[in-house]
Structures are given as C-alpha cells and as structure tokens.
Amino acid sequence: MNFSQLLTAVRQRPHEVVIPAEWAQGRACFGGLMAALVYEAMHARVSPERPVRSLAITFVGPAEPNVPISFEVELLREGKAVSSLLGRAVQNGQTVTLVQGSFGAGRSSVVDVPALPAVEMKSLEQSSSELPFIPGVTPEYTRHLAMRWGIGALPFTNTPGRRMGGWVRLRDAVEEPVTEAHLLALVDAWPPALMPYLSKPAAGSTLTWTIEFVQPVASLSTLDWCQYCAEIEHARDGYGHTAAGMWNAAGELLAISRQTVTVFA
C-alpha cells in the first residue's frame, strides 16, 4: 500500500487499519506514517475553516506492522477560533501513539512577520544521488521515500556536525496536492541528526515531536521535492534535542519541527 492508500484507509475504517511490513522501521511502523494517520483521523473531526496549527506527538510504544490499529479522536474543546483535539493510535488495547492537536481559524492581525529564509544547502542537482532502498540494510519504509543528502554527513560515518538534511519527496506517490499529512511523513523520513556521529549502525528513534505548520500550506504536489534541515541543539546521555525546518524548492517555509530523540550507542 502506498501513502495515499493508507490515508484513505484511516478515513474509511479508522478502527481497523493494518499497516503492512513494508512501512516498518525496525520492529515498529514508521513514526512519520503513524503521526500522519492519527492526524488524518483528527482532521476529519474539524471544520475545513480551521487548519492545523500545531501537533504534539508522543511515541508511547512501537506499533506492530500487520496488526490492526484503531485510530481514536477526542474533541477536548471547541472555542470561537481554535479546536483542541486528542488523537490516539491503539493496538492490542494499548496506546502506541498520542497526538494533541490545535486547529485554528485565521484572525485579523496587525502582526505580519515573514519567515526566516531557508537554510543554504546544495541544490537538488548538486546533492547526492537518490539514496537506494537496500533490503535488510535500510529501513523498510525508505522504499517509499526518496532522499538526497544536501548538508551534513550520512549516518554511521563518524562525522561530527550539527546540521543534517537535504531533499525529500514520496517515491511512489500518485500526483496530488501536498497536505499536512504528507509533510509529517517527509519531515520524519530523516534519521536522527545524531546518527552521523556514530561509527557503526545503532538504533535511534523519536521520543517526542512537536511540529507547527505555516498556513496556508504553500502549493506543491507530491511529485515535488522539499528541502529539510535539522540542527542539533544539545545531546547527552543517549538523548538529543533537534530543531528543523522544511521548505519547498522556492524556499517557502512549510513546517517547523522539534524532536527529542533517543540513540542507543
């Protein structure tokens, strides 16, 4: 199943979605996909006039591939402009992913500050060739995502550096407009920015993740490449704290992301 088909599945059957093993990340389902599916279930409960402004995501436990998952949504409060929701992915009676979301209509305001420019990195043409999917070596979910390194080093190369990123898009996508669900998968496609510090493969994962979306989302399709850059702000004791941004090819800001990541090395 491709990404679009899984989004359709959660809209049609939110209480019995089965994610195939081709979307796995180690023993768990790819976190970006889990966040996207919970968000899609939440989005269905909110008026279109209230786009998502921010999501706070906690990966409580690993979601197993090929085992049914129920996506549940609770409306916490609906104010004059902002709706607050809580979304859960539940498997075998246990919450595996928890998302608190704020959806808000626009307001008239005298404050209008443009976004900071995109981080300078190699152009798409100058960046590395597209990273291949190698069964048994690269995570299963990467078969669905195309990435080209444009800044920083590759994982497990013993190359210290605070920044890591490049260009990303869905690999097997049907052409359609990019939504916030797509952006969740694209932002989380990248490994933790701590991984280039390591000299050999080791496990790493996202513990908590906060992401904010610039509304309205700039117009782009699922066939377009996006720019991504993460910067390590602090790392110690097996935990790292990173801040990241995603932009379209024209340098328009799409999302602002912060993650607490764990690394088992």
Secondary structure, 3 states (H helix, E strand, C coil): CCHHHHHHHHHHCCCCECCCHHHEECCEECHHHHHHHHHHHHHCCCCCCCCEEEEEEEECCCCCCCCCEEEEEEEEEECCCEEEEEEEEEECCEEEEEEEEEEECCCCCCCCCCCCCCCCCCCCCCCCCCCCCCCCCCCHHHHHEEEEEEECCCCCCCCCCCEEEEEEEECCCCCCECCHHHHHHHHHCCCCCCHHHCCCCCCEEEEEEEEEECCCCCCCECCCCEEEEEEEEEEECCEEEEEEEEEECCCCEEEEEEEEEEECC
